Amino acid sequence: MIRVKVFKNTTLISFERKENLDLNTSKDFKNQMMDILKRPFTNLFVDLEKVEHVDAEGLNTLMAGQRLSEMNQSQLSLFNVKEGVLKSMKKYDLDNYFFFCDRPKPFSDDLLMV
């Protein structure tokens, strides 16, 4: 299950339980992410804390979001990226394709915990 929080023009997407971003889960995630990124000048933070593994389909989903964000002058940022997920990205030389951040600034700790 995916959770979405909005604060002005900034959106946070997170996963409620441990997941793999793969062929089975990517479709719902992609639909929600693309709906958000269709709006120009949007900041989208994707919290990958509960994502244990990303396969090629999951990487394609993230890449599609990155391309759309660039077209709409938006920003897609990934945070809480686990080592296994980063390893998958490095395998395809995608670790330089995405923007990684430590913590999404517009969200307070209280909002992140909700």
SVG drawing of the C-alpha trace seen along z (x, -y; Angstrom):
<svg xmlns="http://www.w3.org/2000/svg" viewBox="-3 -25 30 34">
<polyline fill="none" stroke="black" stroke-width="0.4" points="0.0,0.0 1.2,-3.4 0.7,-6.5 0.7,-10.0 1.0,-13.3 0.8,-16.7 2.2,-20.0 1.7,-22.9 3.5,-22.0 5.5,-19.2 4.3,-15.6 5.7,-12.6 5.1,-9.0 5.9,-6.3 5.2,-2.6 3.2,-1.4 4.9,2.0 8.0,3.8 7.8,4.1 9.7,4.9 9.3,2.4 8.8,5.0 6.5,6.2 3.7,6.8 3.9,3.5 5.2,1.0 1.9,0.4 0.1,-1.2 3.1,-3.1 3.7,-4.4 0.1,-5.5 0.2,-7.5 3.6,-9.0 2.7,-10.0 -0.6,-11.7 1.5,-13.8 4.2,-14.6 1.7,-15.7 1.4,-19.0 4.3,-21.4 6.7,-22.6 5.9,-19.8 8.4,-18.5 8.0,-14.7 9.9,-12.9 9.8,-9.1 10.6,-7.4 12.1,-4.0 12.7,-3.1 10.5,0.0 11.6,1.0 13.9,4.0 14.5,4.7 14.0,3.0 13.9,5.1 14.2,3.8 10.5,2.9 10.8,0.9 13.8,-0.9 11.9,-1.7 9.1,-3.1 11.5,-5.4 13.2,-6.4 9.8,-7.3 9.0,-9.5 12.4,-11.2 11.8,-11.9 8.3,-13.3 9.6,-15.5 12.3,-17.0 9.7,-17.7 7.4,-19.5 10.1,-21.4 9.6,-19.3 11.9,-17.6 11.8,-13.8 14.0,-13.0 14.6,-9.7 15.5,-9.2 15.9,-6.4 17.4,-4.3 18.5,-0.9 21.9,0.6 20.2,3.4 18.2,0.8 21.2,-1.3 23.1,1.8 20.4,2.4 20.7,-1.1 24.5,-0.9 24.3,2.3 22.6,0.3 24.6,-2.9 21.5,-4.7 22.8,-5.9 23.8,-9.2 20.5,-9.5 18.4,-10.2 18.6,-12.9 19.1,-11.5 18.4,-13.5 18.9,-13.0 15.5,-14.3 12.7,-16.2 13.0,-19.7 9.3,-20.9 8.1,-18.1 8.5,-18.3 9.2,-15.2 5.6,-15.2 4.2,-15.2 6.6,-12.4 5.4,-10.3 1.6,-10.7"/>
</svg>
